[in-house]
Amino acid sequence: MEEQQDKQIVHFLHVGKTGGSAIKHAIKNNCMESAYKFRFYPHGVVLRDIPEGEKFVFILRDPVARFVSGFYSRQRQGKPRYNIPWRPGERKAFELFNTPNQLANALSSWNLDKRKKACMAMKRITHVKDSYWKWFENEDYFNSRVPDIFFIAFQEQLADDFEILKHMLGCPASAALPGDDIKAHRNPGNLDTTLDEKAIKNLKGWYKDDYGFMRMSREIRNKIHA
């Protein structure tokens, strides 16, 4: 018990639909002999909840790809790993829009009513509605916590980043991300994830602040791990 208390704590801030479930599963099952003590959290825990001066890890993902993943995750109510029923606003959104492409295109529809309903859906669907700033508050506060960052990973290169992270944590070489879709909480591979040019343009405009946060985070990572 004393040995556990002497370990430095590393907090894993779980930003929704970025690969956090896969990282959590890999570390929980392979890295418990690490020199660090891990703290894992649900999506509702934000950076402000983590004590200042203690290290934390988080993962980011291209906001458009995160939108698609979040749309389908909530459309199936988190199943099969979870079973989180729709909220009333989500139910209405999925009655109106069957695919991410339909919703994204409707954001610039000439039909004002359709455009309003699309904006409503974007603000009601869990994950889809959540900006990165939900977890990191604002630029000033995030910058004040930069010294506490242990590692920033990116979902698009998650396998490579996990190799770096597990080395930093002292995990065994055999530690690996789960290949199982359920354990990793990934969407099935047979879904229509196609987005046309207009949909992508609309989403990049909608998530412009998140793209700004991505750029900041890449610059910080490059400085930390130069």
DAHU-V439251 format. One line per field, one symbol per residue. psi: psi as a letter, one per 30 degrees, with the letter a starting at -180 (. if undefined). A space follows every 50 residues. Layout:
BEGIN
psi=???
END
This chain:
BEGIN
psi=eeeeffkkkkkjkjkkhfgeeeeeeeeeffgfglflkkkkllffkleffk kkfkklklklkkeeeeeeeeeeefeghflfelijlkleeeeeeffekfle eeeeeffgkfjeeeeeeeeeefffkkeefjlffefgdleeeeefgeffke kklkefheeeeeeeeeeefgllffklkkfkeeefhlklfgljgkkleeee eeeeeegeeeeeeeeeeeeeeeeeh.
END
